[in-house]
Amino acid sequence: MTRTVSGARVLITGAAMGMGRLYAERAVAEGARAVILWDRDAASLSSTAAILTERSNGVTQIAPYVLDISDLGAIAQTAQRVRTEVGNPDIVINNAGIVRGSFFWEHDNGDDTRSTMQVNALAPMYITREFLPAMMRNPYRESRIVNIASAAGMLSNPRMSVYAASKAAVIAWSDSLRLELEQQGFDHVRVSTIAPSYISTGMFDGARGPLLTPVMTPDYVVDKVWRAMLAGRPQLLMPWTVGLSKKLRGVLPLAAWDAVAGRVFGVYRSMDTFVGRR
């Protein structure tokens, strides 16, 4: 499992387009036994599944499932279908996410706050809980859980309050899960927590990368995440300035950090022109 996913069952959320589709393409290219696609966009999911099926040349089973992971009850139902129809996944990539680039008081509690927390924070927990027990019971099979968080979960930023809260929850839960598995001797199940800055997927259209933090391309990020996943790397921060910012935030007084982040790096103005995916 250190170099390839050949023979593995891989489940990806938000798999119909963007980075989710790129992860799926990578899994097919490396000869995965099955690629399980979860997405709420039925049309895009069907198109992606058809393309992947053609590329797989019969080597990889392509298994698309239409569901909205903000419906936490649907997660359990669909997970049971996956276990019955495909088998328990060896790799789970919790990729799906949503963002609302608004001031906190502009959020609607139902459509914005609740759905953001459900999709970004609760769904990865629910999904992982469905498939983790079987991973733990099979010490002869290396397993991976990849949780796509965000640099926003470590660094406060205007117009990202709810999104930042959801990603902070993912980071804390994901790394705690890593420690729990290590502590209890389940070393064959590795958890990777991914915290990138802005990526040019359309999700953050209009956002500007802070100083020395360019907006990254999806292909670049997927390659880095994939390598980290195969290696069982506990944490991946991208680009390097995210790690630097984390260290500075930990040692500087709050007023000094606000000055550095706001006036020097431009972090606090990075969402000023955000429009998001139309």
VENFENUR-V375300 format. One record per residue. RES is the residue in three letters. PSI is psi in radians with two decimals (* if undefined). NEAR is the number of other ideal C-beta (glycine too) atoms within 10 Angstrom. D_FIRST is the distance of its C-alpha to the first C-alpha in Angstrom with 2 decimals. Layout:
res-><RES/RES>
psi-><PSI/PSI>
near-><NEAR/NEAR>
d_first-><D_FIRST/D_FIRST>
This chain:
res-><MET/THR/ARG/THR/VAL/SER/GLY/ALA/ARG/VAL/LEU/ILE/THR/GLY/ALA/ALA/MET/GLY/MET/GLY/ARG/LEU/TYR/ALA/GLU/ARG/ALA/VAL/ALA/GLU/GLY/ALA/ARG/ALA/VAL/ILE/LEU/TRP/ASP/ARG/ASP/ALA/ALA/SER/LEU/SER/SER/THR/ALA/ALA/ILE/LEU/THR/GLU/ARG/SER/ASN/GLY/VAL/THR/GLN/ILE/ALA/PRO/TYR/VAL/LEU/ASP/ILE/SER/ASP/LEU/GLY/ALA/ILE/ALA/GLN/THR/ALA/GLN/ARG/VAL/ARG/THR/GLU/VAL/GLY/ASN/PRO/ASP/ILE/VAL/ILE/ASN/ASN/ALA/GLY/ILE/VAL/ARG/GLY/SER/PHE/PHE/TRP/GLU/HIS/ASP/ASN/GLY/ASP/ASP/THR/ARG/SER/THR/MET/GLN/VAL/ASN/ALA/LEU/ALA/PRO/MET/TYR/ILE/THR/ARG/GLU/PHE/LEU/PRO/ALA/MET/MET/ARG/ASN/PRO/TYR/ARG/GLU/SER/ARG/ILE/VAL/ASN/ILE/ALA/SER/ALA/ALA/GLY/MET/LEU/SER/ASN/PRO/ARG/MET/SER/VAL/TYR/ALA/ALA/SER/LYS/ALA/ALA/VAL/ILE/ALA/TRP/SER/ASP/SER/LEU/ARG/LEU/GLU/LEU/GLU/GLN/GLN/GLY/PHE/ASP/HIS/VAL/ARG/VAL/SER/THR/ILE/ALA/PRO/SER/TYR/ILE/SER/THR/GLY/MET/PHE/ASP/GLY/ALA/ARG/GLY/PRO/LEU/LEU/THR/PRO/VAL/MET/THR/PRO/ASP/TYR/VAL/VAL/ASP/LYS/VAL/TRP/ARG/ALA/MET/LEU/ALA/GLY/ARG/PRO/GLN/LEU/LEU/MET/PRO/TRP/THR/VAL/GLY/LEU/SER/LYS/LYS/LEU/ARG/GLY/VAL/LEU/PRO/LEU/ALA/ALA/TRP/ASP/ALA/VAL/ALA/GLY/ARG/VAL/PHE/GLY/VAL/TYR/ARG/SER/MET/ASP/THR/PHE/VAL/GLY/ARG/ARG>
psi-><-0.02/-0.22/-0.35/2.84/0.31/2.21/-0.03/2.70/2.19/2.17/2.30/2.25/2.66/0.75/-0.04/-0.39/3.10/-2.47/-0.58/-0.76/-0.65/-0.69/-0.72/-0.75/-0.69/-0.73/-0.72/-0.76/-0.51/0.18/0.63/2.58/-0.70/2.51/2.04/2.05/2.12/2.24/2.71/-0.24/1.68/-0.74/-0.84/-0.64/-0.75/-0.74/-0.80/-0.75/-0.70/-0.75/-0.76/-0.65/-0.73/-0.69/-0.48/-0.35/0.61/-0.05/-0.69/2.27/2.21/2.09/1.64/2.47/2.18/2.07/2.70/1.96/-0.08/-0.27/1.65/-0.49/-0.61/-0.46/-0.84/-0.74/-0.79/-0.63/-0.69/-0.67/-0.74/-0.80/-0.63/-0.74/-0.52/-0.69/2.84/2.29/2.60/-0.41/2.27/2.15/1.82/1.51/-0.54/2.50/2.80/2.74/2.48/1.91/1.22/2.80/2.66/-0.71/-0.15/-0.15/2.48/2.25/-0.62/-1.01/-0.51/-1.16/-0.92/-0.81/-0.65/-0.78/-0.63/-0.84/-0.82/-0.62/-0.90/-0.74/-0.80/-0.64/-0.81/-0.77/-0.83/-0.70/-0.53/-0.68/-0.25/-0.76/-0.74/-0.62/-0.77/-0.56/-0.20/1.50/-0.15/-0.02/2.05/2.32/2.72/2.45/2.10/2.09/1.99/1.81/-2.38/2.65/-0.44/-0.38/-0.18/-0.34/2.10/2.58/2.29/2.57/0.26/0.36/-0.88/-0.75/-0.80/-0.68/-0.73/-0.68/-0.55/-0.67/-0.74/-0.79/-0.83/-0.78/-0.82/-0.83/-0.53/-0.71/-0.73/-0.83/-0.68/-0.78/-0.74/-0.79/-0.62/0.13/0.28/1.07/-0.25/-0.15/1.94/2.42/2.24/2.19/2.12/2.22/1.49/2.79/-2.73/2.44/2.47/1.10/-0.18/-0.45/-0.58/0.61/2.33/-0.37/2.58/2.33/2.36/3.06/2.28/0.29/1.35/2.67/2.17/2.70/2.59/-0.71/-0.73/-0.80/-0.77/-0.72/-0.76/-0.76/-0.74/-0.78/-0.70/-0.70/-0.84/-0.66/-0.16/0.52/2.27/-0.64/2.48/2.05/2.29/2.44/-2.89/-0.46/-0.38/-0.77/-0.69/-0.78/-0.69/-0.74/-0.76/-0.72/-0.51/-0.39/-0.43/2.54/2.66/-0.77/-0.69/-0.73/-0.73/-0.69/-0.76/-0.86/-0.69/-0.88/-0.58/-0.99/-0.40/0.35/-0.75/-0.13/0.06/-0.34/0.15/-0.63/0.34/2.38/-0.46/-3.09/2.19/*>
near-><19/7/9/13/25/13/15/21/25/27/28/27/26/25/31/24/16/19/24/26/24/21/27/29/16/19/30/22/14/17/15/26/18/21/31/28/25/31/27/18/15/12/10/15/22/15/15/23/20/12/15/21/16/10/14/18/9/6/12/25/16/22/19/21/21/16/18/17/24/19/15/15/8/18/22/13/11/19/21/11/13/20/14/8/12/18/15/20/29/24/26/27/30/26/26/25/25/18/25/19/21/18/11/13/6/11/17/11/9/8/10/18/17/15/18/22/17/18/23/27/22/19/25/29/18/18/26/18/13/20/22/19/9/15/23/15/10/13/13/5/16/19/26/24/25/25/25/28/29/27/25/25/23/19/23/18/21/16/21/26/20/22/25/20/18/28/25/18/18/25/21/14/19/26/17/12/20/20/11/11/20/14/8/10/9/16/11/17/22/23/27/23/25/25/24/21/25/22/21/17/19/13/17/23/16/12/24/16/19/23/13/12/22/14/15/18/12/17/11/14/22/20/13/17/24/18/12/20/24/19/15/18/17/15/16/22/19/20/18/10/20/19/16/14/23/14/9/16/16/9/8/14/8/9/8/11/18/15/12/16/23/14/11/10/20/16/26/17/16/26/23/13/11/18/11/16/11/5>
d_first-><0.00/3.78/5.56/5.55/6.13/8.16/9.71/8.90/12.03/12.40/15.65/17.37/20.82/23.41/21.78/25.04/25.52/24.74/21.37/20.24/20.97/19.18/15.88/16.64/17.50/14.28/12.36/15.01/14.90/11.29/12.29/11.30/13.23/15.19/15.92/18.24/20.70/22.97/25.99/29.72/30.90/31.46/32.68/29.93/27.31/28.99/29.13/25.48/24.52/26.90/25.54/21.90/23.14/24.99/22.12/19.74/22.21/21.64/17.94/16.91/19.02/20.35/21.68/23.90/25.63/28.55/29.01/30.10/27.88/30.95/32.20/30.45/31.86/30.33/26.83/27.35/28.97/26.34/23.49/25.40/25.70/21.97/21.38/24.22/23.66/19.91/18.29/16.60/13.84/10.31/10.39/13.86/15.12/18.66/20.13/23.69/26.53/30.25/32.69/36.48/37.91/41.10/43.01/42.49/46.00/45.38/42.58/43.49/42.25/41.36/40.03/38.49/37.80/36.76/34.60/32.84/32.02/30.99/28.60/27.17/27.24/27.81/25.76/22.34/23.46/24.73/21.72/19.28/21.81/21.85/18.22/17.29/19.24/17.36/13.99/15.82/17.34/14.29/12.98/11.29/8.69/6.28/8.19/9.19/12.83/14.06/17.82/19.81/22.85/25.32/27.22/30.13/28.84/29.64/32.71/35.72/37.06/40.08/39.58/36.14/37.22/35.74/32.59/32.15/32.75/30.11/27.45/28.63/28.10/24.49/23.82/25.61/24.05/20.43/20.62/22.68/20.12/17.54/20.22/21.15/17.77/17.63/21.29/21.05/18.29/15.46/13.00/10.03/11.04/10.84/13.52/14.09/17.76/18.74/22.40/23.62/27.25/28.86/27.04/29.15/28.14/31.69/30.99/32.62/35.14/37.98/36.20/36.61/34.13/35.62/36.63/33.85/31.46/31.37/30.22/26.74/25.75/23.16/21.30/21.09/19.85/17.21/15.76/15.88/14.44/11.47/10.73/11.50/9.29/6.01/7.78/9.01/12.41/15.21/17.59/18.21/21.91/23.13/25.22/26.13/29.45/27.91/26.96/30.42/32.12/30.43/31.75/35.17/35.47/34.88/37.62/40.25/42.96/42.55/45.49/44.21/40.72/42.34/44.34/41.39/39.16/42.09/44.26/42.11/38.66/39.97/37.32/40.00/41.30/38.04/38.51/42.21/41.88/38.97/39.45/36.03/34.99/38.21>
